Amino acid sequence: MLALLQQLRQKVAIGFVGGSDLVKQQEQIGINGYNVTDLFDFCFAENGLTAIRLGETLASNSFIQWLGEDKYKKMANFILHYIADLDIPIKRGTFIEFRNGMINVSPIGRNASVQERHDFEAYDKIHNVRRDFVEALRAKFGDYGLTFSVGGQISFDVFPQGWDKTYCLQHVEKEGVFDTIHFFGDKTYKGGNDYEIYEDPRTIGHSVTKPEDTMAELKKLFDL
């Protein structure tokens, strides 16, 4: 995939956007000691709240400054009580991961192993643990102006409305040189963490299910 992206970069500017912080993205994408900020023209961590353009850090923002400590504490307490009462097969650790632009909530805990993540994802598809959790949060904190977005295998993100993946587009628009923005994502259904940017009129959205899908689309689109 990275080799194909480097071919693509000879033709167009490339970037990635995700909810994780830059450290986690480096773990996910950086291989053989490569720095992810050297591999892409745009690097958007935490949906673009942390943004890097050709190695240069752009303007940032903060979830906790926006929400306030008191409101955050009430919600964090509710989340931890809810998880404590959840009857699910296993629980590990790091149930709330605090990030610059959001919090990530995991009923099983982000310390779960790869196999435990797969097992929970299968369990969640049957028992709708994350969906029900999000509904409970919406009912309790509907006046907070937050978005709850299910993504990945074991968690969901909580962030201010408008701070979804479309947040990163403002950085691209400021360049003033791009006529077309293609976006590839797998959680493009309503409620998924790719939905808003996939549907955004500023992008051409491509719904994919695995890396091979993305590679095939790129080869066809850009004659690689």
Salt bridges, closest charged atoms under 4 A:
GLU27 OE1 - LYS24 NZ 3.58
ASP41 OD2 - ARG9 NE 3.26
GLU97 OE1 - ARG99 NH2 2.81
GLU97 OE2 - ARG110 NE 3.54
GLU116 OE2 - ARG92 NH2 2.81
ASP124 OD2 - ARG130 NE 2.66
ASP132 OD1 - ARG131 NH2 3.17
ASP157 OD1 - ARG99 NH1 3.98
GLU173 OE1 - ARG202 NH1 2.98
GLU175 OE1 - ARG53 NH2 3.10
ASP186 OD2 - LYS187 NZ 3.32
ASP194 OD1 - LYS165 NZ 2.55
ASP200 OD1 - ARG202 NE 2.89
ASP213 OD1 - LYS210 NZ 3.39
GLU217 OE1 - HIS206 ND1 3.24
